[in-house]
């Protein structure tokens, strides 16, 4: 939310907030989202099969095309497109290490080709491979240490040289450091905040882009860029509260529910009996 709001703000002057976002946030998070998409692909494939997944990706494409009307920078169509041409074929051909090697190769191609959305297919495959391989938790700490050091060094080198390839590599290392670091520090109270946001990721992403669209005038009128922080912070805080409130009453978020029904071409019950889903514990103390 922070990066997306900042990207759509007018930048007539360069501020400290601009430097901070570029150095620590820009390009660090869509690799994580892409990785998670690849992980969830394996989970969904195990539970529902390829035909259902095909339908799910096609409907995601439709969501993205609708969202594109007010938010040209949307990424849903890219996720759906690369899911169709990369993840589905890979699920027929390989598992585990071959998928990981392919993902690293495609990621390297994406870096050399300019980064950006071209990193998505490689991260999809890496996420898919990690879900299949289930690397041991003991690797988290060394992975965090190496990626954090590499991220700092590469970002510093990119800042001094202006080299975009170094910047992209630094962003990927930063993404690895953020994701492994979060898993290392994750505690039940933090899971209670993050899990509802994650279970309603589509709803929160789309509503976040609506906020950016309607708050565009306010953000553009503020040359200090503090309004970017305010809009992003308030939006995420409201989404966190709303997501938790909603999931105490319903199994799926609003758009997640619609997406599920479109995928299955039938009505899916959503309201919980007595406000609780017996098959899915609510986030809270002791739930990780």
Buried (B, 14 or more C-beta within 10 A) or exposed (E): BBBBBBEBBEEEEEBEBBEBBBBEBBBBBBBBBBBBBBBBBBEBBEEBEEEBBBBBBBBBBBBBEEBBEEBEEBBBBBBBBBBBEBBBEBBEEBBBEBBBBBBBEBBEEBBEEEBEBBBBBBBBBBBBBBBBEEEEEEEBEEBBEBBBEBBBBBBEBBBEEEBEBBBBBBBBBBBBBBBBBEEEEEEEEEBBEBBBBEBBBBBBBBBBBEBBEEBBEEBBEBEEBEBBBBBBEEBBEEBBEBBBEBBBEBBBBBBBBBBBBBBEEEEBEBEBEEEEBEEEEBBEEEEE
